Amino acid sequence: MTEYELISLMRDTYTAVATEFEFFVGATFALIVTSYVAGDKLTRVARVVLALLYVSATILFVVRYQILVTQAQFFAAELRGMQSGFIREETLTLVPWMRMILVAFGAAAALGSLFVPVLGERDDARDT
């Protein structure tokens, strides 16, 4: 492959990574909004079902993300072999870790919001 083709594939891979991450962020916020809007109206069974669906979607995201990162690393190694100046090592190592930290904290926050009552609802319940 030529350097141009590898760079093009690398950019396509980065676009796919961004799209996957946007899906994860969308699913996370959808779960958080659902838990706040529905609040106590959600039954325990509904909360468990939502949690299982969300965890399944998150696992699928992580697997697809890892495949794309591995693909990007392969393209980067090929470009390094061609002595291309396109690759920046600090970006390749830092960004995937930052995204996975965001996934871990985001997933924990989303699941927490599903099972922990909203603070305002807790205060309202004490007043009645």
JOZIPE-V602495 format. One record per run of one state. SS is the DSSP state (~ for helix, > for strand, _ for the rest). FROM is the first residue (numbers start at 1). TO is the last residue. If there is no record, write none. Layout:
ss = [SS;SS]
from = [FROM;FROM]
to = [TO;TO]
//
This chain:
ss = [_;~;_;~;_;~;_;~;_]
from = [1;3;42;44;82;89;116;119;128]
to = [2;41;43;81;88;115;118;127;128]
//
